[in-house]
């Protein structure tokens, strides 16, 4: 499975302009990536990181229509002159969302899919698939249906599927964004092994840079379609010096916090089919409180929000809500909560609203000037701010946030935090599900870990228990060098 | 409902038969119910379908529950036929006369419908779609078309989940959907199908990119690694096919069957 013929990538004055956008996604970008190099790319949302990955993989403009200029050469030959399927023999792209990468219905078949397209001999394909399934630790899943896998398992299958084609360069576009901390740690460990064992060229787009430092990457920082900083990075201090590690100060508890009960979960058990997800969980939520919920994929975090929102009915126990309690629920994927043709009408779903109120809310959400724009044409960050703003328009007593920070840059994260804190001061309860451990450690008054067991309490106490259980990836110390 | 009628990994009965063998068995069932004139042979065929379901490790009760909508349609067909056929001896009347020929015609049509659908669902339950697509390709059909079939199956659970999520999003935002008026219908389409369609289009685009990124379409042919081989269980399936064809011939000879 080793790969010895690495390639040099030369990007020359590359510009990419999508037809529906005013500003170009990439603007006169030039860079050279040497064979065997590890490059980490970071930067704010919408700065062009994913566009660069798609351009390198040959998907732009062939599959993602855009006006392009400049040149990308792989070992001297232009990417534009090749079909993406041909480019894929040398460059393998692993995307952010593991679900959207799976092409077949069975794990073994999924890993074999690429080599089969390369017309390799069946014996060679079988050998590659068996070796890779073992190496990435999923040999026990070989005959499983791909639809039954967890997010972490799917991402491992995606990595094995790309490795099976033995591309000389691997591009990874936020490969851990949808994974729980333990799953993310496993992927970072896998990348380290890949680097050590094969010396393969790795280009990794990441917001969380800390765990990548062991690979001694060359860091590229992007902003508004350009590379604004290039620097080898080895230590956490380098990230701090570059302002790439966000420190989230531990926030004091709200003065509005009161002992009365807004909502209680009493001895609640719930499962899908025969599999229990939540087992006799009890919780009590008081006004002015922020509860952080962490845990592995499939541990029941979203299920808990759904039970509180009344979208699921407990198998045992009950959820008790104060009379006339208003709920706001922000889903993980904003497009699933957007229904109307314009941003203004999106606000009108919640009831009549004046022009001034819409303008004021949009200004606060940094969406000014977008009042008559179709909401689904907004960027992911803008859609997220819109869904939070529309949820808050209901003035909920309980705000449920499901992974609101995925794919968000520091400014969007800071905006969301400001909304949560402002709401807390008005006596609202927030239940926040997130894999962003340092952020949740700084923001939340109380923590609930939902995994092999439920652990609830003061954040420090919960983290101590998790350390003792060997779940260090769920503690802020592990993510010491992380940026947001 | 649809998700319950999906392929399940198994090791017993028809699970051990290749897609070609299972297709042969399904063909046999279709021939019997379409070409035999009587009711008895159709009842026997239904019994055989349920026997094979059990032998394949599936519980008949669960299987029937999962296809209960087929039972309801079959019942509707039976009643409609019984009410509309006027020929024959009148047995009783419920406002409209019910004749012996009407009941027989209703039973014929309902059984035919039910056997075809239940045999088809059994086929789906025991046939690995990946291997079925490979079998289609081996018949000489270009592999791009074989994969359309796999992708269609890949999207069934996706659309079901998206639809559920969008309906829940409507609930949490307090959106009331009613289709009793034209404007309500328009709103339902915009609030339900547009978000699902947007998700679908996004997913189609990303899977198309993933397929290209895995060299799909690079060569006019592609390797099939796990070829379905014709094994001993396929000979059993072939024998069953012969039995079913024989049953059809006998049933046609003795029309009362």
HADDOCK unambig.tbl for C-alpha pairs under 7 A between the chains (distance, minus, plus):
assign (segid A and resid 84 and name CA) (segid B and resid 212 and name CA) 6.05 0.50 0.50
assign (segid A and resid 84 and name CA) (segid B and resid 213 and name CA) 6.54 0.50 0.50
assign (segid A and resid 85 and name CA) (segid B and resid 212 and name CA) 4.79 0.50 0.50
assign (segid A and resid 85 and name CA) (segid B and resid 213 and name CA) 5.72 0.50 0.50
assign (segid A and resid 85 and name CA) (segid B and resid 214 and name CA) 6.69 0.50 0.50
assign (segid A and resid 85 and name CA) (segid B and resid 215 and name CA) 4.09 0.50 0.50
assign (segid A and resid 85 and name CA) (segid B and resid 216 and name CA) 6.23 0.50 0.50
assign (segid A and resid 85 and name CA) (segid B and resid 217 and name CA) 6.84 0.50 0.50
assign (segid A and resid 85 and name CA) (segid B and resid 218 and name CA) 5.63 0.50 0.50
assign (segid A and resid 86 and name CA) (segid B and resid 215 and name CA) 6.41 0.50 0.50
assign (segid A and resid 86 and name CA) (segid B and resid 218 and name CA) 6.44 0.50 0.50
assign (segid A and resid 88 and name CA) (segid B and resid 213 and name CA) 5.11 0.50 0.50
assign (segid A and resid 88 and name CA) (segid B and resid 214 and name CA) 6.24 0.50 0.50
assign (segid A and resid 88 and name CA) (segid B and resid 215 and name CA) 5.88 0.50 0.50
assign (segid A and resid 89 and name CA) (segid B and resid 215 and name CA) 6.82 0.50 0.50
assign (segid A and resid 92 and name CA) (segid B and resid 213 and name CA) 6.65 0.50 0.50
assign (segid A and resid 93 and name CA) (segid B and resid 213 and name CA) 6.82 0.50 0.50
assign (segid A and resid 100 and name CA) (segid B and resid 203 and name CA) 6.06 0.50 0.50
assign (segid A and resid 100 and name CA) (segid B and resid 206 and name CA) 5.66 0.50 0.50
assign (segid A and resid 100 and name CA) (segid B and resid 207 and name CA) 5.47 0.50 0.50
assign (segid A and resid 101 and name CA) (segid B and resid 206 and name CA) 6.98 0.50 0.50
assign (segid A and resid 101 and name CA) (segid B and resid 207 and name CA) 5.73 0.50 0.50
assign (segid A and resid 101 and name CA) (segid B and resid 210 and name CA) 5.28 0.50 0.50
assign (segid A and resid 103 and name CA) (segid B and resid 207 and name CA) 6.52 0.50 0.50
assign (segid A and resid 103 and name CA) (segid B and resid 211 and name CA) 6.62 0.50 0.50
assign (segid A and resid 104 and name CA) (segid B and resid 150 and name CA) 6.70 0.50 0.50
assign (segid A and resid 105 and name CA) (segid B and resid 130 and name CA) 6.79 0.50 0.50
assign (segid A and resid 105 and name CA) (segid B and resid 154 and name CA) 6.70 0.50 0.50
assign (segid A and resid 114 and name CA) (segid B and resid 214 and name CA) 4.72 0.50 0.50
assign (segid A and resid 114 and name CA) (segid B and resid 215 and name CA) 6.14 0.50 0.50
assign (segid A and resid 116 and name CA) (segid B and resid 222 and name CA) 5.53 0.50 0.50
assign (segid A and resid 116 and name CA) (segid B and resid 223 and name CA) 4.61 0.50 0.50
assign (segid A and resid 116 and name CA) (segid B and resid 224 and name CA) 6.51 0.50 0.50
assign (segid A and resid 117 and name CA) (segid B and resid 215 and name CA) 5.71 0.50 0.50
assign (segid A and resid 117 and name CA) (segid B and resid 216 and name CA) 5.48 0.50 0.50
assign (segid A and resid 117 and name CA) (segid B and resid 218 and name CA) 6.79 0.50 0.50
assign (segid A and resid 117 and name CA) (segid B and resid 222 and name CA) 5.00 0.50 0.50
assign (segid A and resid 117 and name CA) (segid B and resid 223 and name CA) 6.62 0.50 0.50
assign (segid A and resid 118 and name CA) (segid B and resid 215 and name CA) 6.64 0.50 0.50
assign (segid A and resid 118 and name CA) (segid B and resid 222 and name CA) 6.93 0.50 0.50
assign (segid A and resid 119 and name CA) (segid B and resid 222 and name CA) 5.05 0.50 0.50
assign (segid A and resid 119 and name CA) (segid B and resid 223 and name CA) 4.95 0.50 0.50
assign (segid A and resid 120 and name CA) (segid B and resid 223 and name CA) 6.58 0.50 0.50
assign (segid A and resid 122 and name CA) (segid B and resid 223 and name CA) 6.84 0.50 0.50
assign (segid A and resid 122 and name CA) (segid B and resid 225 and name CA) 4.72 0.50 0.50
assign (segid A and resid 311 and name CA) (segid B and resid 168 and name CA) 7.00 0.50 0.50
assign (segid A and resid 329 and name CA) (segid B and resid 172 and name CA) 6.53 0.50 0.50
assign (segid A and resid 335 and name CA) (segid B and resid 195 and name CA) 6.90 0.50 0.50
assign (segid A and resid 336 and name CA) (segid B and resid 165 and name CA) 6.98 0.50 0.50
assign (segid A and resid 336 and name CA) (segid B and resid 166 and name CA) 5.56 0.50 0.50
assign (segid A and resid 336 and name CA) (segid B and resid 169 and name CA) 6.88 0.50 0.50
assign (segid A and resid 336 and name CA) (segid B and resid 195 and name CA) 6.04 0.50 0.50
assign (segid A and resid 337 and name CA) (segid B and resid 166 and name CA) 6.71 0.50 0.50
assign (segid A and resid 337 and name CA) (segid B and resid 169 and name CA) 5.39 0.50 0.50
assign (segid A and resid 339 and name CA) (segid B and resid 190 and name CA) 6.80 0.50 0.50
assign (segid A and resid 339 and name CA) (segid B and resid 191 and name CA) 5.01 0.50 0.50
assign (segid A and resid 339 and name CA) (segid B and resid 195 and name CA) 6.72 0.50 0.50
assign (segid A and resid 350 and name CA) (segid B and resid 173 and name CA) 6.97 0.50 0.50
